[in-house]
Amino acid sequence: QMGGKWLVIFCDEVNLPAPDKYGTQHVISLLRQCIEHGGFWRPSDLTWVKLERIQFIAACNPPTDAGRTVLSPRFLRHMPLLYVDFPGKESLRQIYGTFCRALLKLVPALRSNAQPLTDAMVDYYTLCKEHYNRDMQAHYIYSPRELSRWMRAMYEGVRSKDSMTPEVLVQLTVHEGLRLFQDRLVNEDERAWADTTINQIMRRYFPSVDHERCLARPLLFCNWLTRDYVQVEQDALRQFVKARLKVFYEEELNVALVVFNQVLDHVLRIDRVLRQPLGHVLLIGASGAGKTVLSRFVAWYNGYSVFQIKAHRGYGQMEFENDLRKVMKRSGCKDETVCFIFDESNVLSSGFLELMNALLASGEVPGLFDGEEWPALMQQCKEAAQRDGFMLDTEDELYKRFIQQVQANLHIVFTMNPASSDYSKRTATSP
């Protein structure tokens, strides 16, 4: 109703809805009606709603990807189709070379290492993308997002340091690269290939460092023993974790854990993700492997609140939406850092996953606070902004800050069992 302005509606993953038994995709049919007839029939009172100055832009993966469907020619005839591929190797060098040069401005003594660092990161990403694919495992998905996450993790490790040696830079680069590319691998030979390959790349681009020392395993980085994110010795970390676990048993869970090497690896991996903005993690393992217990321990150690839904016989979509509103208000209005542990046994319908996909992608769930929920949310957002010293007047400003707080404070841990019959289907339809 704003005169002279156009509304652009972006429809992501437009070929994800599955057709019914008659071959109809209801969402696509609604979009076709809006485009062809300039409106739609409102179901509540069967009134025709006319649309003006509205454009639709859609995006999707190729229909050959798992979980995707072929869009009908009747829908595609209304719009030009553009194919957008990932940047090539040289483009990636140019893009992430800019990031690396900006990163190493924080440590002037290492500025000359910007180009070798860029080449090493891009080469390792390219080799992993060529070596692993979805035919091997459904979750072997590599995109330039991995390089962006790598850069963000490197920044977290560099920004707190006044000085850094090339050896420490190599160690940090290797550690963060393995966390992104190796941790998702299933088989031991695949993990060994990832280890060997990144060692070879670092030897090629950083020939002057002490390779025996800076590429030695295990590489463990954390800020548990000191205030800075630095490499730690395994034995010192084991003693520290044992002491903290003892307190954790007394305060939270009366479940004793044996602290072996893999437990140390897992708690640091979970901690590394949960400390990042928009830090969410998918833990895949057999039931009883300790996914939930270790997640609760890391959340407890960092002072996060733990939230888990209590599914029961009458628990459905409405109850799940109410729980999402509660946890989003806690993280967005009360500035409470929340670790939301969501097990696949809680996925009682496909609608649960659709809501979680939206929350993971953008930090919000469209339509969750419509109707009577909206004024109550705006009031809480206004009180929170005033409490923190922000003078925000419009609802758009309040909601934008609310989403930023949710993105910063809400961390989701999704646990899955690969032996589950729904595992392959869910990883395909909810990438």
PyMOL commands that set and color helices and strands:
alter all, ss='L'
color gray80, all
select helices_A, chain A and resi 26-37+73-76+89-104+108-131+145-158+166-181+188-205+211-214+234-251+261-274+291-301+317-332+344-346+350-362+373-387+395-409+423-429
alter helices_A, ss='H'
color red, helices_A
select strands_A, chain A and resi 7-11+39-42+47-50+54-58+221-222+230-231+281-284+305-307+338-343+410-416
alter strands_A, ss='S'
color yellow, strands_A
deselect
rebuild
show_as cartoon
